[in-house]
Amino acid sequence: MVAADWPGVDPEWSREIDVASTSAADEPGTVRRWHLLDNGAQLARRGLTPAGTLLCVHGNPTWSYLWRTLLAAGSDPAHPWRVVAVDQLDMGFSERTGTFRRLEDRINDLGDLTAALGLDGPVVTVGHDWGGVISLGWAVAHPQQLAGVVLTNTAVHQPSGARIPPALRLALHPAVHRWGTTGTDTFLRVTHALAHPPLAADVRGAFMAPYRGAGRRAGVGNFVADIPADASHPSFPTLSRVAEGVRGLRVPALLLWGPRDPIFSDRYLKDLIGRLPDAKVHRFEGAGHLVAEDRDIAAPVFEWLAGCGPDSGSANELADGPADDSMLEFGTRSLKPGAGVPPLWAPLAELAAGPAAGDTAVAEMATDGSVARSLSWQELEQNIAALAAGLQDIGVGNGTRVSLMVPPGVDLTVVLYACLRLGAVVIVADAGLGTRGLSRAVKGATPDFLIGIDKALAAASVLGWPGRRISVRDLPARRRRLLAVETSLAALARHGAGLSPGLPRPGTAPVPDPDAPAAVLFTSGSTGPAKGVVYTHRRLAAMRDAVAATLEIRPGARLVAGFAPFALLGPALGAVSVTPAMDVTAPRTLTASAVAHAAAAINATVVFASPAALRNVLATRAGLSRAGHEALGRVELLLSAGAPVPEALLAEVQRLLPRASLHTPYGMTEALPVTDISLEQIRAAAADAAAGTMAGAGNGVCVGRPVQGARVAIIPLAADGTAPGNDPVREAGVSGEILISGPHVKEAYDRLWLTQRESVRTPGWHRTGDVGHLDAAGRLWVEGRLVHVVTAPGAVVTPVGAEQAIERLDDVGMAAVVGVGPSGTQAVVAVVETVPPVRRAGLAAPQLAGRVRDAARAAGVSVSAVLAVPSQPTDIRHNAKIDRSRLARWASAVLAGGRPGRP
């Protein structure tokens, strides 16, 4: 097989070079023959001057072919870079030396090669697998030539006492090693099978080509044998030297990672982040060990190299000014230190020290309607301080990641504020993500500590979640050992209370930097894998202030929090908070009696509940006692968010809470709230839409005007249903992607550098992925998600307006409008959840289909087909966001003649 037969490779790149060896594995004067893929001559022939050189080093058992997409991208006249992808000695099409080359030898070998090539710099190393270690060894040894570092799944450190990955242990086993790596091609085939999706046959053949026959595979076996499994291994000192040397690198770094890797898991990524704290990191969800095959890595590498446009900072930072676009900085910029802001817990501390110290601060309800537990402001402050001291004593401190798997209530409130005071970063991925989603989130966040209830700790044991484990309550010794639990919150609080009276100990836990990360909050995952959203202390405080100013929630307010984030925000607002008896992973389990009991317990003035929760509250209101009605009658403010809230639903809720002002803030995990609107304002907007006298009124859900400090703008939709521009508009009636800006917008997406860059590609704004428009009064109307826009022939259809019209039918509950077919020629299909529910999903009855078509037509949408389902597939967290992508796939199969089944 020759270069012309390697898919994706220009034969002109293939070359060989003789290199004098200085390795201890060779006799003096030895010359070795190397094979490379090198586009340097091609660039010169075209008259292109490269900006620098990418030095690409493969691992085991691949070869330079792994980097073909980088070679192709580097040959583009728009951004020419010389790309030198090496075949290490005994690997690929380089010489078979007949020697055993250890890690030190291979680092020296690479230095010999670059000297022979005359690579003076700037050089950016690119490495994968054990080629990552070798590339970093070269980088540490050549600081004058080094301009940057790119790494894909690799490792430079094996934690003391931890075993190497099972796949490598098997490959090293005496009964398997020689047979599996050299005698047969098993090791190659197993490695190639790690690709997601599977490699094409011709690509797989190209990867196998250099290793036909046992004589060509000695290097594969030797590479495995040279893995430093522990400190006794001959290569361990070299690995340790490289690992420590990486900490001293002062160049930009990019880490591109496939988390579905049975060899180099996220724990190795975490170690690299610790050694390269300023690195840009992107985890390609669903990709694995062969991330360069699973995903396009060339585009992000060259985007990073170019440093084009602002860095991956927050939308607000982008407005500060242009980034440094010098080549060596690759567009990076340092964060500006900000002035101090009152920390999130400031109102809590003030109340604990004031006349209200003995009043109830936080409570949680039992299923029988009684108060299960409660703390006064003073007790809450003391418990937080004691636990903070105990946590600090076991190593929780500035930058420590702590995953909190504790239901809303007293325990979660105490541990959350204790961690924040210590400067720890709390990871909040609620059980509403489901087992798979939750596991994906926790593994990706790589917490140092995991604090949870028994159920969460059991899941951590079964699913291999990272982090030192702490239980909420004291556990029997046998169960503690079974769950690998070190201690409990109760024990830490007892220990912390005895350390000193002023806790945490003076001088050891300063107020965290306002611009340091404080929390990683995960999205609901309703439109793809849940994303971790990073908030700094400054932005959390700004969120508190936005909520307080918009909704006039002041210290002394009394809040029933049927939605977990508001349960945690209550003490920061100085509001008394109570968690009703409900399954927080299923909002629709909240009953009218549970809300009423919680309201009565604290004489509540504010209630927060999701739309799904409100529906069940209304469905169960017949069970309310007179005292329950009286408790709800004293509520002054009701908040509902998480999904559009129909006016009819709010009208029913108003009858249940007659004194309450009903508000439906619009927001997201990335910014809450963004806009706000009351029931009266919703009715006024509906009247404007019906009258047709105000530009932009109608076609969607009116979510009101921006809250204090927030701004909203629109990027217009194109004919293909995308929003490709970068020039925000505020013209009434222009539909497009919704952009937001404000001091409480997220800092970044956690370890999702590409996602973050895309979200802030319009300078000064966060791109929400929602679609909507403004009306002439400055109100925002939400029309759906950008990914759910339907591109019908000659029309771009946003779903929410038609869905609302359909949901006004008496026999329809929730409706979804989806597109079926190729983009640009999609048929508009309505999927309705009927009342009462149909027994089987499938085509809707003719009469119902006719009424649905008429309703949609009145909203300006022509529906081609109508399907009925017993229930819509909704997200787990809110039980309200319909999975339209899933529905579209299901509808497509049904309309093609497939069995309906369940969507």
Backbone hydrogen bonds, N-H to C=O, Kabsch-Sander energy under -0.5 kcal/mol:
donor,donor_aa,acceptor,acceptor_aa,energy
5,D,2,V,-2.8
6,W,3,A,-1.7
9,V,6,W,-2.1
13,W,10,D,-2.6
14,S,11,P,-0.9
15,R,36,L,-2.1
17,I,34,W,-2.0
19,V,32,R,-3.1
21,S,30,T,-3.1
26,D,23,S,-1.6
30,T,27,E,-1.8
32,R,19,V,-3.2
34,W,17,I,-2.9
34,W,32,R,-0.6
35,H,87,D,-0.5
36,L,15,R,-2.8
37,L,85,A,-2.6
38,D,13,W,-2.7
38,D,36,L,-0.5
39,N,83,V,-1.4
43,L,39,N,-2.3
44,A,40,G,-2.2
45,R,41,A,-2.6
46,R,42,Q,-1.6
47,G,44,A,-1.5
48,L,43,L,-2.9
51,A,80,P,-2.4
53,T,122,P,-2.3
54,L,82,R,-3.1
55,L,53,T,-0.6
55,L,124,V,-2.5
56,C,54,L,-0.8
56,C,84,V,-2.6
57,V,126,V,-3.1
58,H,56,C,-0.5
58,H,86,V,-0.6
66,L,63,W,-2.5
67,W,64,S,-2.1
68,R,65,Y,-1.7
70,L,67,W,-0.7
71,L,67,W,-1.7
72,A,68,R,-2.2
73,A,69,T,-2.2
74,G,70,L,-2.7
75,S,71,L,-1.0
76,D,73,A,-1.3
79,H,76,D,-1.5
81,W,74,G,-2.0
82,R,52,G,-2.3
84,V,54,L,-3.1
84,V,82,R,-0.5
85,A,37,L,-3.2
85,A,83,V,-0.6
86,V,56,C,-2.2
86,V,84,V,-0.6
87,D,35,H,-1.9
88,Q,86,V,-0.6
90,D,95,E,-2.5
91,M,88,Q,-2.3
94,S,91,M,-2.1
95,E,33,R,-2.7
97,T,95,E,-0.8
101,R,99,T,-0.7
102,R,100,F,-0.6
106,R,102,R,-2.5
107,I,103,L,-2.2
108,N,104,E,-2.1
109,D,105,D,-3.1
110,L,106,R,-2.1
111,G,107,I,-1.8
112,D,108,N,-2.5
113,L,109,D,-2.2
114,T,110,L,-2.5
115,A,111,G,-1.9
116,A,112,D,-2.1
117,L,113,L,-2.2
118,G,114,T,-1.0
119,L,114,T,-2.2
120,D,118,G,-1.1
123,V,145,Q,-2.8
124,V,53,T,-3.1
125,T,123,V,-0.5
125,T,148,G,-1.9
126,V,55,L,-2.8
127,G,150,V,-1.9
128,H,57,V,-1.4
129,D,153,N,-2.6
131,G,128,H,-2.0
132,G,129,D,-1.5
133,V,129,D,-0.7
134,I,130,W,-1.8
135,S,131,G,-2.5
136,L,132,G,-2.1
137,G,133,V,-2.4
138,W,134,I,-2.1
139,A,135,S,-2.3
140,V,136,L,-2.9
141,A,137,G,-1.5
142,H,138,W,-1.1
142,H,139,A,-0.6
145,Q,142,H,-0.8
146,L,142,H,-1.4
147,A,123,V,-3.4
148,G,123,V,-1.1
149,V,252,P,-1.9
150,V,125,T,-3.0
151,L,254,L,-2.5
152,T,127,G,-2.5
153,N,256,L,-0.6
162,A,159,P,-1.9
168,L,165,P,-0.8
169,R,165,P,-2.1
170,L,166,P,-2.5
171,A,167,A,-1.8
172,L,168,L,-1.7
173,H,169,R,-0.8
173,H,170,L,-0.9
176,V,173,H,-2.1
177,H,173,H,-3.5
180,G,176,V,-3.9
181,T,177,H,-2.4
182,T,178,R,-1.8
183,G,178,R,-2.9
184,T,179,W,-1.4
187,F,180,G,-2.5
189,R,185,D,-2.4
190,V,186,T,-2.9
191,T,187,F,-2.1
192,H,188,L,-2.8
193,A,189,R,-1.7
194,L,191,T,-1.7
195,A,192,H,-1.5
204,R,200,A,-2.8
205,G,201,A,-2.3
206,A,202,D,-1.7
207,F,203,V,-2.2
208,M,204,R,-1.6
209,A,205,G,-1.4
211,Y,208,M,-2.2
212,R,209,A,-0.8
213,G,211,Y,-0.8
216,R,213,G,-1.5
217,R,214,A,-1.5
219,G,90,D,-0.5
221,G,217,R,-1.8
222,N,218,A,-2.6
223,F,219,G,-2.7
224,V,220,V,-1.7
225,A,221,G,-2.3
226,D,222,N,-1.4
227,I,224,V,-1.7
229,A,227,I,-1.6
233,H,230,D,-1.7
236,F,233,H,-1.7
239,L,235,S,-2.4
240,S,236,F,-2.7
241,R,237,P,-2.2
242,V,238,T,-2.5
243,A,239,L,-2.7
244,E,240,S,-2.4
245,G,241,R,-2.2
246,V,242,V,-2.0
247,R,243,A,-0.6
247,R,244,E,-0.7
248,G,245,G,-1.2
249,L,246,V,-1.6
254,L,149,V,-2.4
255,L,280,K,-3.2
256,L,151,L,-2.6
256,L,254,L,-0.6
257,W,255,L,-0.5
257,W,282,H,-2.5
260,R,287,A,-3.2
261,D,259,P,-1.6
265,S,263,I,-1.0
268,Y,265,S,-1.3
269,L,265,S,-1.1
270,K,266,D,-2.6
271,D,267,R,-1.6
272,L,268,Y,-2.0
273,I,269,L,-2.5
274,G,270,K,-2.0
275,R,271,D,-1.3
276,L,272,L,-2.4
279,A,276,L,-2.2
280,K,253,A,-2.7
282,H,255,L,-2.6
283,R,751,R,-2.2
284,F,257,W,-3.0
284,F,282,H,-0.6
285,E,283,R,-1.1
287,A,284,F,-2.4
289,H,260,R,-0.7
291,V,289,H,-1.4
293,E,290,L,-1.8
294,D,290,L,-2.2
295,R,291,V,-2.3
297,I,295,R,-1.0
301,V,297,I,-2.1
302,F,298,A,-2.6
303,E,299,A,-2.2
304,W,300,P,-2.5
305,L,301,V,-2.4
306,A,302,F,-2.2
307,G,303,E,-1.4
308,C,303,E,-0.8
318,L,314,S,-1.8
319,A,315,A,-0.7
319,A,316,N,-0.7
320,D,317,E,-2.0
321,G,318,L,-0.8
324,D,332,T,-0.5
329,E,326,S,-0.5
330,F,326,S,-1.4
331,G,326,S,-0.8
332,T,329,E,-1.9
346,A,343,P,-2.0
349,A,345,W,-2.2
350,E,346,A,-2.2
351,L,347,P,-2.3
352,A,348,L,-2.1
353,A,349,A,-1.1
354,G,350,E,-0.5
354,G,351,L,-0.9
357,A,354,G,-1.8
359,D,356,A,-2.0
361,A,375,L,-3.4
362,V,375,L,-1.7
363,A,577,S,-2.4
364,E,373,R,-2.2
365,M,579,T,-2.1
366,A,370,S,-3.2
369,G,366,A,-1.7
372,A,364,E,-2.0
372,A,370,S,-0.7
373,R,364,E,-1.4
375,L,362,V,-2.3
377,W,359,D,-1.7
378,Q,357,A,-2.7
380,L,376,S,-3.0
381,E,377,W,-2.4
382,Q,378,Q,-2.4
383,N,379,E,-2.9
384,I,380,L,-2.5
385,A,381,E,-2.4
386,A,382,Q,-2.6
387,L,383,N,-2.5
388,A,384,I,-2.6
389,A,385,A,-2.0
390,G,386,A,-2.1
391,L,387,L,-3.0
392,Q,388,A,-2.5
393,D,389,A,-1.7
394,I,390,G,-0.7
394,I,391,L,-1.0
395,G,392,Q,-1.3
396,V,391,L,-2.3
399,G,423,G,-2.5
400,T,397,G,-2.1
402,V,400,T,-0.5
402,V,425,V,-2.7
403,S,449,F,-2.9
404,L,402,V,-0.5
404,L,427,I,-2.4
405,M,403,S,-0.7
405,M,451,I,-3.4
412,L,407,P,-0.6
413,T,409,G,-2.1
414,V,410,V,-2.4
415,V,411,D,-2.5
416,L,412,L,-2.5
417,Y,413,T,-2.0
418,A,414,V,-1.9
419,C,415,V,-2.3
420,L,416,L,-2.3
421,R,417,Y,-2.0
422,L,418,A,-1.2
423,G,420,L,-1.3
424,A,419,C,-2.1
425,V,400,T,-3.5
426,V,424,A,-0.7
426,V,518,A,-2.3
427,I,402,V,-3.2
428,V,426,V,-0.6
428,V,520,V,-2.7
429,A,427,I,-0.7
433,L,430,D,-1.9
434,G,431,A,-2.0
437,G,433,L,-0.6
438,L,434,G,-3.0
439,S,435,T,-2.5
440,R,436,R,-2.5
441,A,437,G,-2.1
442,V,438,L,-2.6
443,K,439,S,-2.4
444,G,440,R,-1.9
445,A,441,A,-1.9
446,T,442,V,-1.3
448,D,401,R,-2.0
449,F,401,R,-2.0
450,L,468,R,-3.0
451,I,403,S,-2.9
452,G,450,L,-0.5
452,G,470,I,-2.2
453,I,405,M,-1.7
457,L,453,I,-2.3
458,A,454,D,-2.5
459,A,455,K,-2.0
460,A,456,A,-2.4
461,S,457,L,-1.8
462,V,458,A,-2.2
463,L,459,A,-3.1
464,G,460,A,-1.0
465,W,460,A,-1.4
468,R,448,D,-2.9
469,R,484,A,-0.6
470,I,450,L,-2.6
471,S,487,T,-2.3
472,V,452,G,-1.2
480,R,476,P,-2.6
481,R,477,A,-2.2
482,L,478,R,-2.2
483,L,479,R,-2.2
484,A,481,R,-1.0
485,V,480,R,-2.7
486,E,469,R,-2.7
487,T,469,R,-0.8
489,L,471,S,-2.4
490,A,472,V,-1.0
492,L,488,S,-2.5
493,A,489,L,-2.6
494,R,490,A,-2.1
495,H,491,A,-2.6
496,G,492,L,-3.1
497,A,493,A,-2.2
498,G,494,R,-0.8
498,G,495,H,-0.8
499,L,496,G,-1.2
500,S,496,G,-0.7
503,L,501,P,-0.9
508,T,505,R,-1.9
509,A,505,R,-0.7
516,A,513,D,-2.2
518,A,535,Y,-3.4
519,A,535,Y,-2.0
520,V,426,V,-3.0
521,L,519,A,-0.5
521,L,533,V,-2.6
522,F,428,V,-2.2
523,T,531,K,-2.2
528,G,525,G,-0.9
533,V,521,L,-2.4
534,V,532,G,-0.6
534,V,748,A,-3.2
535,Y,519,A,-2.8
537,H,516,A,-1.5
538,R,514,P,-3.0
540,L,536,T,-2.3
541,A,537,H,-2.2
542,A,538,R,-2.1
543,M,539,R,-2.2
544,R,540,L,-2.3
545,D,541,A,-2.3
546,A,542,A,-2.4
547,V,543,M,-2.4
548,A,544,R,-2.5
549,A,545,D,-2.6
550,T,546,A,-2.5
551,L,547,V,-2.4
552,E,548,A,-0.9
553,I,548,A,-0.6
554,R,552,E,-0.8
556,G,574,G,-2.3
557,A,554,R,-2.4
559,L,557,A,-0.5
559,L,576,V,-4.1
560,V,606,V,-2.8
561,A,559,L,-0.7
561,A,578,V,-2.4
562,G,560,V,-1.0
562,G,608,F,-2.6
566,F,563,F,-1.2
567,A,563,F,-1.2
567,A,564,A,-0.5
568,L,564,A,-1.5
569,L,565,P,-1.6
570,G,566,F,-1.5
573,L,569,L,-1.4
573,L,570,G,-0.9
574,G,570,G,-0.6
574,G,571,P,-0.8
575,A,570,G,-2.5
576,V,557,A,-2.7
577,S,361,A,-2.4
578,V,559,L,-2.4
579,T,363,A,-1.8
582,M,580,P,-0.8
584,V,582,M,-0.9
586,A,583,D,-2.2
589,T,586,A,-2.4
590,L,587,P,-1.9
595,V,591,T,-2.1
596,A,592,A,-2.5
597,H,593,S,-2.9
598,A,594,A,-2.0
599,A,595,V,-2.7
600,A,596,A,-2.7
601,A,597,H,-1.9
602,I,598,A,-1.0
603,N,599,A,-0.9
604,A,599,A,-2.3
605,T,558,R,-2.4
606,V,558,R,-2.6
607,V,637,L,-2.3
608,F,560,V,-2.6
609,A,639,L,-2.4
612,A,878,H,-0.5
614,L,610,S,-2.4
615,R,611,P,-2.2
616,N,612,A,-1.6
617,V,613,A,-2.3
618,L,614,L,-2.5
619,A,615,R,-2.1
620,T,616,N,-1.5
621,R,618,L,-1.1
623,G,620,T,-1.6
624,L,621,R,-1.9
629,H,625,S,-2.2
630,E,626,R,-2.2
631,A,627,A,-2.3
632,L,628,G,-2.3
633,G,629,H,-1.8
634,R,630,E,-0.7
634,R,631,A,-0.8
635,V,632,L,-1.1
636,E,605,T,-1.9
637,L,605,T,-1.9
638,L,661,S,-2.3
639,L,607,V,-3.0
640,S,663,H,-1.7
650,L,646,P,-2.0
651,A,647,E,-2.4
652,E,648,A,-1.7
653,V,649,L,-2.2
654,Q,650,L,-2.6
655,R,651,A,-1.1
656,L,652,E,-1.0
656,L,653,V,-0.5
657,L,653,V,-2.2
660,A,657,L,-1.3
661,S,636,E,-2.8
662,L,660,A,-0.6
663,H,638,L,-3.1
663,H,661,S,-0.5
664,T,677,I,-2.5
666,Y,675,T,-1.9
668,M,671,A,-2.3
671,A,668,M,-1.4
674,V,666,Y,-3.5
675,T,666,Y,-1.6
676,D,705,R,-1.7
679,L,662,L,-1.8
682,I,678,S,-2.4
683,R,679,L,-2.3
684,A,680,E,-2.0
685,A,681,Q,-2.4
686,A,682,I,-2.4
687,A,683,R,-2.1
688,D,684,A,-2.1
689,A,685,A,-2.3
690,A,686,A,-2.6
691,A,687,A,-2.4
692,G,688,D,-1.5
693,T,688,D,-0.8
694,M,688,D,-0.7
695,A,693,T,-0.5
697,A,694,M,-1.6
701,V,782,V,-2.5
702,C,700,G,-0.6
703,V,701,V,-0.6
703,V,780,L,-3.0
704,G,780,L,-0.7
705,R,676,D,-1.1
707,V,674,V,-2.4
710,A,707,V,-2.2
711,R,741,S,-2.5
713,A,739,L,-2.0
714,I,729,V,-2.4
715,I,737,E,-2.2
717,L,735,S,-2.2
718,A,722,T,-3.3
721,G,718,A,-1.9
729,V,714,I,-2.7
733,G,774,L,-3.1
734,V,731,E,-1.4
735,S,733,G,-0.7
736,G,772,G,-2.1
737,E,715,I,-2.0
738,I,770,D,-2.7
739,L,713,A,-3.1
740,I,766,H,-2.2
741,S,711,R,-1.7
745,V,742,G,-1.5
746,K,670,E,-2.7
747,E,534,V,-2.8
748,A,534,V,-1.0
750,D,532,G,-3.0
752,L,749,Y,-1.1
753,W,281,V,-2.3
756,Q,752,L,-2.7
757,R,753,W,-2.5
758,E,754,L,-2.3
759,S,755,T,-2.1
760,V,756,Q,-1.3
761,R,758,E,-1.2
765,W,762,T,-2.1
766,H,740,I,-3.0
767,R,759,S,-3.1
767,R,765,W,-0.5
768,T,738,I,-2.3
768,T,766,H,-0.6
771,V,784,G,-3.3
772,G,736,G,-2.7
773,H,781,W,-2.2
775,D,779,R,-2.1
776,A,695,A,-2.5
778,G,775,D,-2.2
780,L,704,G,-2.7
781,W,773,H,-3.2
782,V,701,V,-3.0
783,E,771,V,-3.7
784,G,771,V,-1.0
786,L,769,G,-3.4
788,H,785,R,-1.4
789,V,786,L,-1.3
790,V,797,V,-3.0
792,A,790,V,-0.9
792,A,795,A,-1.2
795,A,792,A,-2.2
797,V,790,V,-3.4
797,V,795,A,-0.6
798,T,796,V,-0.5
800,V,783,E,-2.2
802,A,798,T,-0.5
803,E,799,P,-2.2
804,Q,800,V,-2.8
805,A,801,G,-1.7
806,I,802,A,-2.3
807,E,803,E,-2.5
808,R,804,Q,-0.6
808,R,805,A,-0.8
809,L,806,I,-1.9
812,V,809,L,-1.5
813,G,833,E,-3.9
816,A,831,V,-2.3
818,V,816,A,-0.5
818,V,829,V,-2.8
820,V,827,A,-2.1
824,G,791,T,-0.8
825,T,822,P,-2.1
826,Q,791,T,-2.3
827,A,820,V,-2.9
829,V,818,V,-3.0
829,V,827,A,-0.6
830,A,865,A,-2.6
831,V,816,A,-3.1
832,V,830,A,-0.5
832,V,867,L,-2.7
833,E,814,M,-2.7
834,T,832,V,-0.7
834,T,869,V,-1.1
835,V,811,D,-1.9
842,G,868,A,-2.2
844,A,866,V,-2.2
849,A,845,A,-2.9
850,G,846,P,-2.3
851,R,847,Q,-2.0
852,V,848,L,-2.6
853,R,849,A,-2.4
854,D,850,G,-2.3
855,A,851,R,-2.4
856,A,852,V,-2.5
857,R,853,R,-2.6
858,A,854,D,-1.9
859,A,855,A,-0.8
859,A,856,A,-0.8
860,G,857,R,-1.8
861,V,856,A,-2.5
863,V,861,V,-0.7
864,S,828,V,-3.0
865,A,828,V,-1.2
867,L,830,A,-2.9
868,A,842,G,-3.2
869,V,832,V,-2.6
874,T,872,Q,-0.7
875,D,881,K,-1.7
879,N,875,D,-1.3
882,I,880,A,-0.7
883,D,873,P,-2.9
884,R,882,I,-1.7
887,L,883,D,-2.1
888,A,884,R,-2.6
889,R,885,S,-1.9
890,W,886,R,-2.2
891,A,887,L,-3.3
892,S,888,A,-2.3
893,A,889,R,-1.8
894,V,890,W,-2.5
895,L,891,A,-2.8
896,A,892,S,-1.0
897,G,894,V,-1.8
898,G,893,A,-2.7
